[in-house]
Amino acid sequence: MIYQPREDSFLLQKYVKKYAKGSVLDLGSGSGIQALTALKKTKEVLAADIDKEAVKLLKAKGLNSRFSNLFSNIKEKFDLIIFNPPYLPNSKFKDIALDGGKKGYEVLERFFSQVKNYLKKDGKILIVFSSLTKPKKVKEIIKKNNFNFKLLEEKKLPFEKLYVVLVEKFL
Ligand SMILES: C[S@@+](CC[C@H](N)C(=O)[O-])C[C@H]1O[C@@H](n2cnc3c(N)ncnc32)[C@H](O)[C@@H]1O
């Protein structure tokens, strides 16, 4: 089922409005909320998702959309890569939109081991994740891959906290 925008989507969207420029990749595009927001700032937006149903929906909405398992089907480089990943640990639901692996950060770990090949010079990354994703570990993964970690916003919800982070290459 295509992920319908929730708190995490809206929190990330606030920063997509601020940072979208040049060429933008919305990875894990789902309903297309981030790609559609970025399109208000730039015409060069690519949406990609592992869920073929989501890709079909965005194509029908006229977006440039394609199937990709992380970067498996991406060759281009971008000024901004947006990713609202599946980030819940041990998810009982076995939902590709929610299940971040046993510990919750495994999808982000794979993402950060590959993303540098898809960023232009001075390219940036915007991500959102939860206190359930083990924020210390996420920060460690980001630093290990030679990126800077800048917390843009932290939002407390009843059962978790959400974090929006801007990630850039070390100079
Ligand atoms: C939490 S939803 C976010 C949807 C939307 N971007 C938003 O902000 O509401 C995560 C999305 O990532 C997609 N996804 C999960 N694993 C993926 C992977 N390995 N490669 C690409 N997309 C993936 C899911 O299908 C889902 O659409």
The ligand as an SDF file (V2000), in Angstrom:
LIG
                    3D

 27 29  0  0  0  0  0  0  0  0999 V2000
    8.1490    6.3080    4.8800 C   0  0  0  0  0  0  0  0  0  0  0  0
    7.7040    6.1550    3.1670 S   0  0  0  0  0  0  0  0  0  0  0  0
    7.9570    7.8290    2.5920 C   0  0  0  0  0  0  0  0  0  0  0  0
    7.0500    8.2300    1.4490 C   0  0  0  0  0  0  0  0  0  0  0  0
    7.1310    9.7090    1.0600 C   0  0  0  0  0  0  0  0  0  0  0  0
    8.4390   10.0560    0.5590 N   0  0  0  0  0  0  0  0  0  0  0  0
    6.7760   10.6060    2.2080 C   0  0  0  0  0  0  0  0  0  0  0  0
    7.6100   11.4330    2.6230 O   0  0  0  0  0  0  0  0  0  0  0  0
    5.6420   10.4990    2.7040 O   0  0  0  0  0  0  0  0  0  0  0  0
    9.1140    5.2320    2.5300 C   0  0  0  0  0  0  0  0  0  0  0  0
    9.0870    4.9810    1.0310 C   0  0  0  0  0  0  0  0  0  0  0  0
   10.3430    4.3730    0.6640 O   0  0  0  0  0  0  0  0  0  0  0  0
   10.0940    3.3180   -0.2630 C   0  0  0  0  0  0  0  0  0  0  0  0
   11.2390    2.3840   -0.1610 N   0  0  0  0  0  0  0  0  0  0  0  0
   11.4820    1.4510    0.7860 C   0  0  0  0  0  0  0  0  0  0  0  0
   12.6350    0.7990    0.5470 N   0  0  0  0  0  0  0  0  0  0  0  0
   13.1390    1.3420   -0.5950 C   0  0  0  0  0  0  0  0  0  0  0  0
   14.3070    1.0850   -1.3800 C   0  0  0  0  0  0  0  0  0  0  0  0
   15.1830    0.1420   -1.0360 N   0  0  0  0  0  0  0  0  0  0  0  0
   14.5070    1.8140   -2.5040 N   0  0  0  0  0  0  0  0  0  0  0  0
   13.6070    2.7650   -2.8770 C   0  0  0  0  0  0  0  0  0  0  0  0
   12.4820    3.0590   -2.1780 N   0  0  0  0  0  0  0  0  0  0  0  0
   12.2540    2.3660   -1.0590 C   0  0  0  0  0  0  0  0  0  0  0  0
    8.7460    2.7550    0.1420 C   0  0  0  0  0  0  0  0  0  0  0  0
    8.1280    2.0450   -0.9100 O   0  0  0  0  0  0  0  0  0  0  0  0
    7.9880    4.0340    0.5550 C   0  0  0  0  0  0  0  0  0  0  0  0
    7.3150    4.6120   -0.5380 O   0  0  0  0  0  0  0  0  0  0  0  0
  1  2  1  0
  2  3  1  0
  2 10  1  0
  3  4  1  0
  4  5  1  0
  5  6  1  0
  5  7  1  0
  7  8  2  0
  7  9  1  0
 10 11  1  0
 11 12  1  0
 11 26  1  0
 12 13  1  0
 13 14  1  0
 13 24  1  0
 14 15  1  0
 14 23  1  0
 15 16  2  0
 16 17  1  0
 17 18  1  0
 17 23  2  0
 18 19  1  0
 18 20  2  0
 20 21  1  0
 21 22  2  0
 22 23  1  0
 24 25  1  0
 24 26  1  0
 26 27  1  0
M  CHG  2   2   1   9  -1
M  END
$$$$
